[in-house]
Amino acid sequence: MDSNVIFINFLIFTLCALVKSKSSLCRTSCGDIQINYPFGIDDGCGSPYYRNILVCSESNHLELRTPSGRYPVRRIDYSDPHILVTDPYMWSCQDGDRFRPTRAFSLDTSIHFSLSPQNDYLFFNCSEKYVIVEPKPVFCERFPDRCDSTCDSASYLCRHLPECANALGGATSCCSYYPKATESLRLMLKYCDTYTSVYWRNLGVSQTYNTAPEYGIRIDFDIPVTTRCLQCQDGSKGGGTCGFDVATHGFSCLCDKQNVTTYCKDQSQHGRSSRVIAGTATAVSVAGAVGIGVGVWYFRKVKAQAPVTHGVQSNENRLF
């Protein structure tokens, strides 16, 4: 058999092995955190609304990407949709009264994310020349029109810092304020030494006090639910994984043998060609990559030895 034919068969076999479009290419965890719809850590997986938002680092740690940086994800809750992240630049109990440089946390407003109202923000050593630092109940009675601008010095959390009630010295002032926009937070940090965020975690018990404070930033998210995604995930219809076309952002159901636009057991979709998601690049094995590299080298070597008899080679008619 001609050596070129042997090589072409080898190359086709290798490529077919590399571009298996199946739902297992969508990783379902990063570390000990589950990755479910609408999120994905491989391109083409999950909802396009959250494309490239979550990053699984080489050390297998999940991070959230925002305009202000990348933040470690502590957990994701899908029943009460929210993400809890930590900000290494925020004050922590270990800092005590030694305040480090900080930066304002921000979210991309074009994404289906919102800062949870269950967050409380504590600011330390604010300049009273520029920030209204007052006991909020008393101040709001006297000046109701300025109530929302008050940083509450009588905050329960300032008097009972979670996990380290005595971490701050007596000379450090503390007040609680909920910034309604990133610009408000930046202004506060301009006139305060540092800040931290405390999230009220639901303990899941039916008692009078069913929440507990925990350091971190809670971010609420929406789960886009569509009929096509529900059909795709339906076990009786093949149990696929909801994803999207990386070029068009159109819906794609990721199945064992191919990607379809409906559901895996839809007979009308069988045999149709389907764009392979970019996430399949994560499935390329080292052996496969080496195999293609060797094949390309061999084919170029054969081409170099053969005379060109059908015109000049150009970028349009090159095979490689």
SULWOMO-V354514 format. One record per pair of residues at least 4 apart in sequence whose ideal C-beta (glycine too) atoms are under 8 Angstrom apart, sorted by the first residue. I is the first residue (numbers start at 1). J is the second residue. D is the distance in Angstrom with one decimal. If there is no record, write none. Layout:
i	j	d
I	J	D
I	J	D
This chain:
i	j	d
1	5	5.6
1	6	5.7
2	6	7.1
3	7	6.4
3	302	6.5
4	8	6.4
4	299	7.5
4	302	6.3
5	9	6.4
6	10	6.4
7	11	6.2
7	295	6.1
7	298	6.1
7	299	5.5
7	302	7.4
8	12	6.4
9	13	6.3
10	14	6.4
10	291	7.8
10	295	6.0
11	15	6.3
11	292	7.1
11	295	5.2
11	299	7.8
12	16	6.3
13	17	6.6
14	18	6.5
14	288	5.9
14	291	5.0
14	292	5.7
14	295	6.9
15	19	6.2
15	292	7.5
16	20	7.7
17	288	6.2
18	280	7.6
18	283	7.2
18	284	5.3
18	285	7.6
18	288	5.0
18	292	7.8
19	276	5.0
19	280	5.6
20	25	7.7
20	280	7.2
20	283	6.8
21	25	7.4
21	254	6.7
21	255	7.7
21	257	7.6
21	258	5.4
21	259	4.9
21	274	6.7
21	276	4.8
21	277	6.7
21	280	6.1
22	254	6.8
22	255	6.8
22	256	4.9
22	257	7.0
23	240	6.0
23	241	3.6
23	254	4.3
23	255	6.5
23	256	7.0
25	42	6.2
25	45	7.6
25	254	7.3
25	277	7.3
25	279	5.3
25	280	5.3
25	282	6.3
25	283	5.1
26	35	7.9
26	40	5.8
26	42	5.4
26	44	7.8
26	45	3.7
26	46	7.5
26	241	5.3
26	243	6.6
26	254	6.4
26	279	6.4
27	35	6.2
27	41	5.5
27	42	5.9
27	45	7.8
27	56	7.0
27	282	7.6
28	34	6.5
28	35	5.5
28	36	7.2
29	33	6.4
29	34	5.5
29	35	5.8
30	35	6.0
30	41	5.8
30	54	7.6
30	56	3.8
30	60	6.2
30	61	7.3
30	62	4.2
31	56	7.8
31	60	4.9
31	61	5.8
31	62	6.0
33	62	5.0
33	73	6.3
33	75	6.4
33	76	5.9
34	76	6.9
34	78	7.8
35	39	5.5
35	40	6.7
35	41	5.6
35	46	7.9
35	54	7.1
35	62	7.9
35	76	7.8
36	76	7.9
36	78	5.6
37	46	5.6
37	47	6.8
37	223	7.3
37	229	7.0
37	233	7.6
37	241	7.7
37	242	5.1
38	46	5.2
38	47	3.7
38	49	6.6
38	50	5.5
38	221	7.6
38	222	7.9
38	223	5.3
38	224	5.8
38	242	8.0
39	46	4.9
39	47	7.7
39	50	5.4
39	53	7.3
39	54	5.4
39	76	7.3
40	44	7.3
40	45	3.0
40	46	3.1
40	47	7.8
40	50	7.3
40	51	7.7
40	54	7.4
40	243	7.1
40	279	7.4
41	45	7.3
41	54	5.3
41	55	7.0
41	56	4.5
41	62	7.6
42	277	7.7
42	279	3.3
42	282	5.4
43	51	7.0
43	52	7.2
43	246	5.5
43	277	6.7
43	278	4.2
43	279	4.8
44	243	5.0
44	244	6.1
44	245	7.3
44	246	4.9
44	252	7.1
44	254	7.8
44	277	2.8
44	278	5.4
44	279	4.3
44	280	7.8
45	241	7.0
45	243	5.0
45	254	7.3
45	277	7.2
45	279	5.4
46	50	5.9
46	51	7.7
46	242	7.0
46	243	6.7
46	244	7.8
47	51	7.9
47	224	5.2
47	242	7.3
47	244	7.1
48	244	4.5
48	249	4.3
49	111	6.6
49	112	5.3
49	222	7.9
49	224	6.0
50	54	7.2
50	111	6.8
50	112	7.4
50	221	7.6
51	244	7.8
52	65	6.8
53	64	6.6
53	65	5.8
53	111	6.7
54	62	6.2
54	63	7.3
54	64	6.3
54	65	7.4
54	73	7.2
55	62	7.4
55	63	4.8
55	64	7.9
55	65	5.8
55	70	6.6
56	60	6.6
56	61	7.5
56	62	5.8
56	63	7.9
57	61	4.7
57	62	7.7
57	63	6.1
61	72	6.4
62	72	7.4
62	73	4.2
63	70	4.5
63	71	6.3
63	72	5.9
63	73	6.3
64	70	6.9
64	71	5.0
64	73	5.4
64	83	6.4
64	85	5.2
64	219	7.5
65	70	5.3
66	70	7.6
66	71	6.8
66	105	7.3
66	106	6.1
66	107	5.6
66	108	6.3
67	106	5.2
67	107	7.5
67	108	5.7
68	103	6.3
68	104	6.4
68	105	5.6
68	106	4.4
69	103	7.4
71	85	4.3
71	86	6.6
71	87	5.8
71	88	7.8
71	105	7.6
71	217	7.6
72	85	6.4
72	86	5.2
72	88	7.4
73	83	6.0
73	84	7.3
73	85	5.4
74	84	4.6
74	85	6.6
74	86	5.8
74	216	5.9
75	83	7.6
75	84	5.1
76	82	7.7
76	83	5.2
76	84	7.8
77	81	6.7
77	82	5.4
77	83	7.9
77	84	7.8
78	223	7.4
80	202	7.0
81	220	6.4
81	221	5.2
81	222	7.0
81	223	5.7
82	116	6.2
82	218	5.2
82	219	6.2
82	220	5.0
82	221	6.7
83	218	7.5
83	219	4.7
83	221	6.5
84	199	6.4
84	214	7.9
84	216	4.8
84	217	7.2
84	218	5.6
84	219	7.7
85	216	6.4
85	217	5.2
85	219	6.6
86	90	7.7
86	215	7.1
86	216	5.3
86	217	7.4
87	105	5.5
87	197	7.0
87	217	6.3
89	100	7.2
89	101	7.4
89	102	4.7
89	103	5.2
90	102	6.4
90	105	7.9
90	194	7.4
90	195	6.5
90	196	4.6
90	197	6.2
90	215	7.7
91	95	5.3
91	99	6.7
91	100	7.7
91	102	7.5
91	122	7.7
91	124	6.5
91	194	4.8
91	195	6.6
91	196	4.2
92	196	7.0
92	215	6.8
93	161	7.3
93	163	5.5
93	164	3.5
93	167	5.0
93	215	7.9
95	99	6.7
95	100	6.5
95	167	7.7
95	194	8.0
96	167	5.2
96	168	6.9
96	169	7.5
97	167	7.7
97	168	5.5
97	169	4.5
97	171	7.5
97	172	5.1
99	124	6.6
99	125	7.2
99	193	4.4
99	194	4.4
100	194	6.9
102	189	6.3
102	194	4.8
102	195	6.6
103	189	7.7
104	182	6.0
104	185	4.5
104	186	4.7
104	189	5.7
105	182	7.9
105	185	7.2
105	197	7.5
105	217	6.2
106	182	4.2
106	185	7.7
107	111	7.1
107	113	5.0
107	114	7.5
107	115	6.6
107	182	7.8
107	219	6.9
108	113	7.1
112	221	5.9
112	222	4.2
112	224	7.4
113	219	5.4
113	220	7.2
113	221	5.5
114	219	7.2
114	220	5.0
114	221	7.9
115	119	6.0
115	217	7.2
115	218	7.6
115	219	6.4
115	220	7.6
116	199	7.1
116	218	3.9
116	219	6.6
116	220	4.9
117	178	7.7
118	199	5.9
118	200	4.8
118	218	5.5
119	178	7.3
119	197	5.4
119	198	7.1
119	199	5.5
119	217	6.1
119	218	5.5
120	155	7.5
120	157	5.7
120	176	5.7
120	178	7.1
120	197	7.2
120	198	4.7
120	199	7.8
120	200	7.3
120	213	7.7
121	176	6.7
121	177	5.9
121	178	6.1
121	179	6.6
121	185	7.7
121	195	5.8
121	196	7.4
121	197	5.5
121	198	7.8
122	155	7.1
122	157	5.9
122	158	6.2
122	161	7.9
122	174	5.8
122	175	7.4
122	176	5.6
122	195	6.3
122	196	5.3
122	197	7.8
122	198	6.6
123	131	7.6
123	151	6.0
123	174	7.3
123	175	5.6
123	176	7.6
123	177	6.0
123	188	5.7
123	189	8.0
123	192	4.3
123	194	7.7
123	195	4.7
124	168	7.4
124	172	5.8
124	173	6.8
124	174	5.6
124	192	6.3
124	193	5.2
124	194	5.4
124	195	6.8
125	172	6.0
125	173	5.6
125	192	6.2
125	193	4.0
125	194	7.8
126	130	7.8
126	131	4.2
126	133	5.6
126	151	6.2
126	173	6.7
126	175	6.2
126	188	7.2
126	191	5.7
126	192	4.0
126	193	7.8
127	131	6.1
127	191	4.5
127	192	7.4
128	132	7.8
128	133	5.1
129	191	7.8
130	190	7.8
130	191	4.2
131	151	5.5
131	175	7.7
131	188	6.8
131	191	5.2
131	192	6.8
132	139	7.3
132	146	6.9
132	149	5.6
132	150	5.0
132	151	6.2
133	150	7.9
133	151	5.1
133	153	5.1
133	173	6.8
133	175	4.9
134	138	7.0
134	139	4.0
134	150	5.5
134	151	7.7
134	152	7.5
134	153	6.1
135	139	6.3
135	152	6.8
135	153	5.6
135	154	3.8
136	140	5.7
136	147	7.2
136	150	5.0
136	152	3.7
136	153	7.9
136	154	6.3
136	155	7.7
137	141	6.8
137	154	6.8
138	142	6.7
138	154	7.9
139	143	6.0
139	146	7.6
139	147	7.0
139	150	5.2
140	144	5.9
140	147	3.8
140	150	6.9
143	147	6.8
146	150	6.8
150	177	7.4
151	175	3.7
151	176	6.7
151	177	4.1
151	188	7.6
152	158	7.9
152	175	5.7
152	176	4.6
152	177	6.9
153	158	6.9
153	173	7.1
153	174	7.2
153	175	4.6
154	158	7.7
154	159	7.8
155	159	7.0
155	174	7.2
155	175	6.4
155	176	3.5
156	160	6.0
157	161	6.7
157	162	7.2
157	176	6.0
157	198	5.7
157	213	6.4
158	174	3.8
158	175	6.5
158	176	6.2
160	165	5.8
161	165	5.3
161	167	5.9
161	168	6.9
162	198	6.1
162	212	7.9
162	213	4.2
162	214	6.6
162	215	6.4
163	215	7.5
168	172	4.3
168	174	6.7
177	188	6.5
179	184	3.7
179	185	4.1
179	188	6.2
180	184	5.8
181	185	7.4
182	186	6.4
183	187	6.5
184	188	6.5
185	189	6.4
185	195	7.9
186	190	6.5
187	191	7.2
188	192	5.5
188	195	7.0
189	194	7.6
189	195	6.4
196	215	6.5
197	215	7.0
197	216	6.5
197	217	4.7
198	213	4.8
198	214	6.9
198	215	6.0
198	216	7.8
199	213	7.4
199	214	5.4
199	215	7.5
199	216	4.9
199	217	6.7
199	218	4.3
200	211	4.4
200	212	7.3
200	213	6.0
200	214	7.7
201	211	6.2
201	212	5.4
201	213	7.5
201	214	4.7
202	210	6.5
202	211	5.8
203	207	7.8
203	210	5.1
203	211	6.3
203	212	5.8
204	210	7.4
205	210	5.2
206	210	6.8
224	229	7.8
225	229	6.6
225	230	6.8
226	230	7.1
226	251	7.0
227	231	6.2
228	232	6.2
228	242	8.0
228	251	5.2
228	253	7.3
228	261	7.7
228	262	6.9
228	263	7.9
229	233	6.4
229	242	4.2
229	251	7.1
230	234	6.5
231	237	5.6
231	253	7.9
231	262	6.8
231	263	4.6
232	237	7.3
232	238	7.8
232	240	4.4
232	241	7.2
232	242	5.3
232	253	3.7
232	262	7.6
232	263	5.1
232	264	7.3
233	239	6.8
233	240	6.7
233	241	7.4
233	242	6.3
234	238	7.6
234	239	7.0
234	263	6.7
235	239	4.4
236	265	8.0
237	263	4.1
237	264	6.5
237	265	5.1
237	266	7.5
238	253	7.9
238	255	6.1
238	263	5.5
238	264	2.5
238	265	4.1
238	266	8.0
239	264	6.9
240	253	4.2
240	254	5.6
240	255	4.7
240	260	7.6
240	263	6.2
240	264	4.4
241	253	7.4
241	254	4.3
242	251	7.4
242	253	6.7
242	254	7.5
243	251	8.0
243	252	4.8
243	253	7.3
243	254	4.7
243	259	7.3
243	277	5.9
243	279	7.7
244	249	5.4
244	250	6.5
244	251	6.1
244	252	5.5
244	277	7.9
245	249	6.5
245	250	4.7
245	251	7.8
245	252	5.2
245	275	5.5
245	277	7.3
246	275	7.9
246	277	5.9
246	278	4.4
246	279	7.9
247	275	6.8
250	261	7.3
251	261	6.3
252	259	4.8
252	260	7.4
252	261	6.5
252	274	7.3
252	275	7.6
252	277	6.8
253	259	6.7
253	260	5.0
253	261	6.9
253	262	6.5
253	263	5.6
253	264	6.3
254	259	5.5
254	277	6.9
255	259	6.7
255	260	6.1
255	264	3.8
256	264	7.2
258	269	7.9
258	272	7.7
258	274	5.0
259	274	4.1
259	275	6.9
259	276	6.9
259	277	6.6
260	264	6.6
260	266	6.2
260	269	4.0
260	272	7.3
260	274	6.2
261	269	7.0
261	274	7.8
262	266	4.3
262	268	7.6
262	269	5.7
266	270	7.7
276	280	5.1
280	284	7.8
284	288	5.7
284	289	5.7
285	289	7.0
286	290	6.3
287	291	6.2
288	292	6.6
289	293	6.4
290	294	6.3
291	295	6.3
292	296	6.2
293	297	6.5
294	298	6.3
295	299	6.3
296	300	6.3
296	320	6.1
297	301	6.4
298	302	6.6
299	303	6.3
299	319	7.5
299	320	7.2
300	304	6.3
300	320	6.7
301	305	6.9
302	306	6.6
303	319	7.9
308	312	7.2
308	313	6.2
311	317	7.7
313	317	6.3
313	318	5.8
314	318	7.1
